[in-house]
């Protein structure tokens, strides 16, 4: 279980405060006095983020403790990432692939279930989208975007009565990343595919089979701009074009998720739906801001200014499971990233997430991931070899 704010931690915070106040008596000069004045103003905030100051106190052994403490407090005081940015920062892209399609006449393309998340946008013209087991076909106009978060076969067509051609045949020959099919060309689509590590499931697993954002909607302003730039990079490739395409595609992915959360997620169950609910979103933000804290339902409900029972029921209704289970899953997301991306010891990972012992951390990790932390790291190392 995550460690509580016990007497030992409190004494470490006291040490951090003592350093600041000791320096306030001995520091001289204009800059020093300003530094100490700022520290006094932020000491109370240091108390509210014990984990950051504790980390400092364990390492502070030089004559520049005061400056280090100030830097840490400034980090704590800085604007934290919102939960969506926090979550997306964990989406480690294994691979990405981007193409364009110019089509005309009577045409239809049969695209197999993509590996990862797939998005397309209509730059010019219009077409039909039919996604397997995802409801009736959807008419797409210029500026519209769609996102497939689950691997499902889909068809793009001028007319769904036209027998579709396999995508492999259409995309076999491309020029500057653009395939051509049929004439006269009157429809231009650009799209991309991202494959992510398993950490994406908490976010992407809660999305509906297909997410469509209309290019005519006010929230799609950013998408329209990015789409124009994306089409330009495909149409007139120049130095750095592949990097521009990748970053623009990432921007569009974030914006599609943002628009969906703000306009369509309210009637759904899942991570984005919970984030869109103002009655519980503050609780999610609190968990992300201090994942090592031993949260209680009462603490989180108080942050959201609702009763414990209301918060717990609403959270489970929107997320699909309870707030403490979410806190546990979020810690494990952070643990997986640390184990995958660094050589920090399992003990250090456990401590950073507030666990009292390696065994408690390993038990929690295996319950969710299915493997021990060391087995998980070994598998990641082997996969990357």
PADO-446053 format. One record per residue (C-alpha): residue number from 1; residue in one letter; x, y, z. Coordinates in pm, whole numbers. Example, Ala and Ser with C-alpha at 12.3 -4.5 7.8 and 13.67 -1.06 7.14 Angstrom:
resi_resn_u_v_w
1_A_1230_-450_780
2_S_1367_-106_714
***
This chain:
resi_resn_u_v_w
1_X_0_0_0
2_X_122_356_-62
3_X_304_498_238
4_X_115_748_451
5_X_252_1085_553
6_X_402_948_871
7_X_620_1107_1136
8_X_938_1027_942
9_X_819_1220_638
10_X_701_1507_855
11_X_1045_1533_1010
12_X_1200_1546_663
13_X_969_1832_570
14_X_1071_2005_892
15_X_1431_1961_782
16_X_1354_2130_450
17_X_1185_2418_630
18_X_1475_2440_877
19_X_1723_2471_590
20_X_1522_2753_437
21_X_1490_2942_766
22_X_1857_2880_858
23_X_1962_3027_525
24_X_1730_3321_582
25_X_1942_3417_886
26_X_2278_3379_714
27_X_2224_3472_347
28_X_2353_3819_255
29_X_2330_4038_-50
30_X_2034_4157_-255
31_X_1986_3836_-452
32_X_2019_3621_-141
33_X_1759_3823_47
34_X_1520_3798_-247
35_X_1575_3424_-264
36_X_1503_3376_104
37_X_1198_3602_85
38_X_1059_3385_-194
39_X_1131_3072_7
40_X_938_3201_307
41_X_643_3268_77
42_X_646_2910_-49
43_X_721_2705_263
44_X_356_2626_322
45_X_330_2501_-35
46_X_628_2275_29
47_X_429_2115_308
48_X_158_2037_56
49_X_397_1845_-163
50_X_591_1635_81
51_X_714_1392_-179
52_X_910_1655_-375
53_X_1066_1810_-67
54_X_1140_1469_84
55_X_1332_1380_-230
56_X_1528_1701_-189
57_X_1602_1647_181
58_X_1748_1304_113
59_X_1997_1453_-131
60_X_2073_1795_16
61_X_2430_1787_144
62_X_2594_2097_-5
63_X_2601_2467_71
64_X_2341_2532_-201
65_X_2049_2361_-24
66_X_1841_2677_-28
67_X_1871_2722_-403
68_X_1788_2358_-467
69_X_1484_2379_-242
70_X_1366_2686_-429
71_X_1401_2508_-763
72_X_1200_2214_-637
73_X_927_2439_-502
74_X_911_2628_-830
75_X_855_2298_-1009
76_X_583_2206_-761
77_X_426_2549_-797
78_X_432_2537_-1178
79_X_119_2456_-1373
80_X_74_2077_-1369
81_X_-23_1894_-1682
82_X_-394_1838_-1720
83_X_-500_1470_-1706
84_X_-541_1436_-2085
85_X_-189_1571_-2147
86_X_-68_1351_-1861
87_X_-224_1044_-2018
88_X_-110_1121_-2371
89_X_246_1168_-2246
90_X_237_799_-2154
91_X_132_689_-2503
92_X_468_564_-2622
93_X_448_532_-2999
94_X_597_206_-3124
95_X_548_306_-3488
96_X_359_548_-3708
97_X_269_553_-4074
98_X_108_826_-4284
99_X_-34_823_-4637
100_X_-266_1011_-4869
101_X_-526_891_-5119
102_X_-652_1075_-5426
103_X_-955_900_-5572
104_X_-1214_969_-5838
105_X_-1497_823_-6040
106_X_-1670_521_-5890
107_X_-1435_382_-5630
108_X_-1424_184_-5307
109_X_-1130_68_-5096
110_X_-1147_-218_-4846
111_X_-904_-155_-4559
112_X_-821_-440_-4318
113_X_-830_-394_-3939
114_X_-543_-157_-3858
115_X_-277_-238_-3603
116_X_-316_44_-3352
117_X_-520_362_-3377
118_X_-619_488_-3720
119_X_-732_833_-3825
120_X_-828_983_-4160
121_X_-938_1326_-4273
122_X_-1106_1444_-4591
123_X_-911_1732_-4745
124_X_-1123_1775_-5058
125_X_-1443_1616_-5185
126_X_-1653_1366_-4995
127_X_-1692_991_-4946
128_X_-1865_722_-4744
129_X_-1720_546_-4440
130_X_-1849_205_-4336
131_X_-1690_47_-4027
132_X_-1748_-319_-3950
133_X_-1997_-372_-3663
134_X_-2008_1_-3585
135_X_-2351_111_-3702
136_X_-2474_262_-4029
137_X_-2237_416_-4288
138_X_-2125_776_-4233
139_X_-2105_1044_-4499
140_X_-1780_1239_-4476
141_X_-1740_1588_-4620
142_X_-1432_1806_-4667
143_X_-1278_1886_-4329
144_X_-1429_1587_-4148
145_X_-1202_1356_-3949
146_X_-1256_1012_-3805
147_X_-1070_798_-3556
148_X_-1072_420_-3516
149_X_-942_312_-3176
150_X_-1019_-58_-3223
151_X_-893_-288_-3500
152_X_-1195_-309_-3733
153_X_-1220_-351_-4108
154_X_-1358_-46_-4284
155_X_-1444_73_-4634
156_X_-1400_417_-4790
157_X_-1604_470_-5106
158_X_-1768_715_-5342
159_X_-2063_475_-5346
160_X_-2095_176_-5113
161_X_-2259_-20_-5398
162_X_-1923_-25_-5578
163_X_-1729_-352_-5520
164_X_-1429_-253_-5304
165_X_-1069_-308_-5407
166_X_-817_-435_-5150
167_X_-615_-154_-4993
168_X_-292_-342_-5061
169_X_-355_-310_-5435
170_X_-439_60_-5415
171_X_-143_155_-5198
172_X_110_-68_-5375
173_X_240_224_-5580
174_X_264_569_-5424
175_X_430_895_-5512
176_X_539_1121_-5226
177_X_327_909_-4993
178_X_8_950_-5201
179_X_-180_669_-5375
180_X_-411_730_-5668
181_X_-723_535_-5765
182_X_-980_619_-6030
183_X_-1041_930_-6238
184_X_-1116_1212_-6252
185_X_-978_1268_-5904
186_X_-1231_1451_-5685
187_X_-1158_1323_-5334
188_X_-838_1364_-5133
189_X_-787_1197_-4796
190_X_-486_1193_-4568
191_X_-447_956_-4278
192_X_-218_798_-4030
193_X_-177_499_-3808
194_X_-19_490_-3463
195_X_72_179_-3271
196_X_123_225_-2899
197_X_255_34_-2603
198_X_6_-139_-2371
199_X_-20_177_-2161
200_X_-261_319_-2420
201_X_-540_82_-2320
202_X_-662_288_-2024
203_X_-740_577_-2260
204_X_-807_419_-2598
205_X_-992_117_-2463
206_X_-1279_340_-2351
207_X_-1339_505_-2689
208_X_-1632_408_-2913
209_X_-1548_205_-3227
210_X_-1546_516_-3445
211_X_-1513_883_-3347
212_X_-1614_1140_-3611
213_X_-1547_1513_-3581
214_X_-1725_1740_-3826
215_X_-1502_1989_-4000
216_X_-1784_2244_-3988
217_X_-1801_2252_-3609
218_X_-1647_2535_-3410
219_X_-1420_2301_-3206
220_X_-1270_2173_-3533
221_X_-1088_2501_-3605
222_X_-754_2357_-3498
223_X_-819_2044_-3702
224_X_-891_2247_-4015
225_X_-564_2435_-3975
226_X_-363_2117_-3910
227_X_-534_1942_-4200
228_X_-439_2222_-4440
229_X_-79_2204_-4325
230_X_-81_1825_-4351
231_X_-214_1842_-4708
232_X_55_2098_-4793
233_X_332_1871_-4663
234_X_197_1584_-4873
235_X_149_1799_-5182
236_X_483_1980_-5180
237_X_730_1772_-4978
238_X_1038_1960_-4866
239_X_1312_1930_-4606
240_X_1177_1796_-4277
241_X_842_1697_-4433
242_X_824_1356_-4267
243_X_879_1509_-3922
244_X_621_1781_-3991
245_X_366_1520_-4099
246_X_426_1314_-3785
247_X_387_1611_-3549
248_X_81_1746_-3730
249_X_-77_1403_-3713
250_X_-10_1386_-3339
251_X_-167_1729_-3301
252_X_-477_1612_-3487
253_X_-500_1301_-3271
254_X_-492_1510_-2953
255_X_-749_1753_-3089
256_X_-987_1475_-3197
257_X_-972_1327_-2847
258_X_-1022_1671_-2693
259_X_-1323_1752_-2911
260_X_-1475_1411_-2841
261_X_-1432_1456_-2467
262_X_-1595_1799_-2477
263_X_-1885_1719_-2707
264_X_-1968_1348_-2713
265_X_-1825_1172_-2407
266_X_-2096_1277_-2161
267_X_-2318_977_-2231
268_X_-2040_719_-2235
269_X_-1844_519_-1981
270_X_-1466_537_-1974
271_X_-1170_758_-1907
272_X_-1267_1047_-2135
273_X_-1624_1034_-2009
274_X_-1503_1065_-1650
275_X_-1273_1351_-1742
276_X_-1563_1536_-1906
277_X_-1767_1519_-1583
278_X_-1686_1826_-1375
279_X_-1812_1651_-1060
280_X_-1525_1403_-1063
281_X_-1262_1555_-1294
282_X_-1099_1741_-1006
283_X_-1050_1409_-829
284_X_-873_1265_-1133
285_X_-650_1571_-1150
286_X_-562_1532_-781
287_X_-461_1169_-829
288_X_-239_1262_-1122
289_X_-81_1548_-929
290_X_18_1326_-634
291_X_1_958_-729
292_X_208_849_-426
293_X_-44_981_-177
294_X_-262_734_13
295_X_-587_870_-123
296_X_-922_803_36
297_X_-1262_846_-122
298_X_-1335_1113_139
299_X_-1026_1314_37
300_X_-1115_1303_-331
301_X_-1482_1384_-270
302_X_-1378_1687_-65
303_X_-1167_1811_-356
304_X_-1475_1790_-577
305_X_-1704_1949_-316
306_X_-1948_1660_-315
307_X_-2038_1394_-61
308_X_-1843_1071_-38
309_X_-2136_860_-160
310_X_-2214_1092_-451
311_X_-1852_1102_-564
312_X_-1801_725_-538
313_X_-2122_644_-725
314_X_-2063_903_-994
315_X_-1700_802_-1044
316_X_-1787_435_-1091
317_X_-2073_524_-1324
318_X_-1854_736_-1549
319_X_-1521_552_-1527
320_X_-1650_196_-1496
321_X_-1467_130_-1167
322_X_-1402_310_-838
323_X_-1166_601_-762
324_X_-919_400_-554
325_X_-894_139_-827
326_X_-822_421_-1070
327_X_-547_555_-842
328_X_-395_207_-840
329_X_-414_175_-1218
330_X_-258_516_-1268
331_X_34_427_-1041
332_X_89_113_-1245
333_X_87_315_-1569
334_X_364_531_-1424
335_X_550_224_-1299
336_X_539_58_-1642
337_X_683_368_-1804
338_X_964_390_-1547
339_X_1051_23_-1585
340_X_1039_43_-1963
341_X_1232_366_-2013
342_X_1495_367_-1739
343_X_1727_142_-1543
344_X_1608_274_-1206
345_X_1574_-8_-954
346_X_1239_-163_-869
347_X_1285_-36_-514
348_X_1321_322_-635
349_X_1011_290_-850
350_X_817_153_-554
351_X_935_437_-329
352_X_852_704_-585
353_X_495_577_-598
354_X_459_569_-221
355_X_483_196_-149
356_X_620_84_186
357_X_798_-222_48
358_X_909_-388_-273
359_X_682_-683_-203
360_X_372_-464_-168
361_X_456_-289_-492
362_X_530_-614_-676
363_X_203_-767_-559
364_X_4_-465_-680
365_X_193_-457_-1010
366_X_141_-825_-1082
367_X_-229_-805_-994
368_X_-286_-554_-1273
369_X_-14_-629_-1529
370_X_3_-1006_-1491
371_X_381_-1012_-1442
372_X_619_-903_-1170
373_X_806_-573_-1225
374_X_1128_-760_-1300
375_X_955_-994_-1546
376_X_792_-694_-1714
377_X_1125_-513_-1750
378_X_1294_-824_-1886
379_X_1019_-866_-2147
380_X_1053_-501_-2252
381_X_1428_-535_-2281
382_X_1392_-848_-2493
383_X_1132_-684_-2717
384_X_1360_-388_-2776
385_X_1669_-595_-2844
***
